[in-house]
């Protein structure tokens, strides 16, 4: 028999073929992994395929959910929610009882198909059925029978990518009692047919469309709302809705209308003239953020039971007039921010015989930002119980008069920014204000640029902790009597008189500053101030004195010998721009903890007191421009070297003088407005002279000064000789 032979190529082919056969056989022996999870729940088959499809029911058969009571934790597929991308009803399934949370939180579901096989006639609840199906884009519920459904609370809430809900209209809603937050946070929903939604038995309509940012139109004209008590946030955040017809709505039982149209920023008109609001208690934020709303008829509003109107019209920046003359506010406790940000508002029609504020405790920000408001009568406001006046008239730029002369402020605790930026107000009578309980006067009159006079002499400031910019930028204020201020509780006096350009005197002799931490820019730019006595200031707790005495061009001397600066970390620009300041007594200054000295004496052109030299800058991070423009100060240092005034400065310590040398030489190196003569004389001899003075060894100091002078003369002679020698060489 002839022996067979194989080539190498044939061998490889045979081996590869054999491997394929073995793999195929192995695959046939292995069971197919058809389902990632499966089972039977309440007599209904379900399975999750390896492709992430949740299949419900059995093909060709009818199955029924027999259990009528369940919640979102009952459904077995919820445990595998992250694996499911699609839902498919493969056979007919009959629902009974509750479908609560059937697909709750299945964030990856993009499509639900086969709902025509889902019989919901016997379903009684779809509470949160599709809640937080964040990837779902469209859904068709045309086949849903809602006849026995009582609850669709949060049915589609949080379906952030849902744009279309088909077949929601045209149903029998005769059993419905709960529909609150139905489409809440369906941010991309553009439209939905709810025209025949029967809400006649629903007590709450809260937030049904809240957060539907892309909803452009919705027909709610014929909604029967006679049983509803809660309309809160119903259309909140429907930014694209331009019109909402609620003119036929029955609001007789309404108790809560808060935030009903909040942030409907495209809403141009809404007819609420027929609203019956006699039972309503909450109106806060009702029209807040309706920036396109030009007018609203509130003439029929009964507000006799209202307790909260906070921010009711806040941000209605297109309204030029608001008529609330019919409002009865006798029960109201909060009217804060009521008209805040109504930037075009020129008139608020108030009848203070009806607009009763006797129970109000909060008026903060009430008219804040009404920058075009020209007239306002609040003279009849009863403020006996008001605790918070913060920002009440802030930025009412055109108001020339605000009559608060009869107000009782006995219970007031916060007056921060109360009149800030009332630029046109020339005077305001606060002489009878009782401020014994006020803890915050931060920026109370700040930026009142037109204010010429204000009597605060009777202010009880014993509890006030914050005087920050209290009179800041009161450019036309010529006098202010704060001599009786009790400042024992104060921790912040930053900018208290900053920018009071016309104040010639400020009596702060009685100020108790023992607890004050921030004194930065306290007297900055008081340009007419010729005298300032702060000798009694206790600064032991102060940490910030940046710019405290900056830009005081008329001030010639300042006695700070009692200042304790051991905790101060910031002296940035402390005296900057005070160009006539000649003498400063800084003998007590401890700057061991000070970190920034930038421009501390910048522009102090007349300063000649050498005691300001040599401050301890061991912890400094910034000494730039510390002595910039201090020409007279540096000239004085040079005159000392001539021996004329050494004894006057012999009390300087060696440490201070050594620091002075570093700083002066630093100034020379930076070229800080020094004359060539000054630069010429800045050398080691200057250090020797000043250090000798510090040691009270006047003879050595005089010798050092002579050496300096001789050295300069010798240098000049040497230079002349060198030039002569050069000339001679040239001549040869």
Buried (B, 14 or more C-beta within 10 A) or exposed (E): EEEEEEEEEEEEEEEEEEEEEEEEEEEEEEEEEEBBBBEEBBEBBBBBBEEBBBBBBBEEEEBBBEEBEBBBEBBBBBEBBEBBBBBBBBBBBBBBBBBBBBBBBBBBBBBBBBBBBBBBBBBBBBBBBBBBBBBBBEBBBEEBBBBBBBBBBBBBBBBBBBBBBEBBBEBBBEBBBBBBBBBBBBBBBBBBBBBBBBBBBBBBBBBBBBBBBBBBEBBBEEBBBBBBBBBBBBBBBBBBBEEBBBEEBBBBBBBBBBBBBBBBBBBBBBBBEEBBBBBBBBBBBBBBBBBBBBBBBBEEBBBBBBBBBBBBBBBBBBBEEBBBBBBBBBBBBBBBBBBBBBBBBBBBEBBBEBBBBBBBBBBBBBBBBBBBBBEBBBEBBBBBBBBBBBBBBBBBBBBBBBBBEEBBBBBBBBBBBBBBBBBBBBBBBBEEBBBBBBBBBBBBBBBBBBBBBBBBEEBBBBBBBBBBBBBBBBBBBBBBBBEEBBBBBBBBBBBBBBBBBBBBBBBBEEBBBBBBBBBBBBBBBBBBBEEBEBEEBBBBBBBBBBBBBBBBBBBEEBBBEBBBBBBBBBBBBBBBBBBBBBBBBBEEBBBBBBBBBBBBBBBBBBBBBBBBBBBBBEEBEBBBBBBBBBBBBBBBBBBBBBBEBBEEBBEBEBEBBBBBBBBBBBBBEBEBBBEEEBBEBBBEBBBBBBBBBBBEBBEBBBBBBBBBBEBBEEEEEEEEEEEEEEEEEEEE
